[in-house]
Amino acid sequence: LNWHCTMFHLYRPCLLMFVCWTFQGSALVCQHCEFNQCGALGGIKEVNCGPGQWFCEVDFVNGKAVTKGCADKDVTKIPAGYIPVDGNKLKRCKEQQNGSLKHCYCKKNRCNAKEKAFTSSKSDIHGSCMLLSALSLIFISII
């Protein structure tokens, strides 16, 4: 019985690190709405982007979001001509027709939720996992 308890305590930190690293690698989460339904009740859903989809996107007409979703797989980097929003290089937009049309790409979870806001808990989870990993390594070295 003592051997099993010792093995559990020895491998538990490794298991916790694995869970954190696995969660950290999960898909990008974007808001999704189509055909001018972004303002309608129940018109917006959260979706997990597929493999190779690295960006969320949003289209605005006269300052109002009309479509949101995961960018196509062929968008591997934000195209030239897209300007950072509020200096944030992870969210870039391109305006057309004197600013009445705007298309934006962004690279954080739920970043297409609001034009000005980036709302992602992943950075908090990432920090927690890194701290947990460091503490686990210290714990293992003590044993």
Disulfide bonds with the S-S distance in Angstrom:
Cys30-Cys56 1.88
Cys33-Cys38 1.78
Cys49-Cys70 2.05
Cys93-Cys104 1.91
Cys106-Cys111 1.95
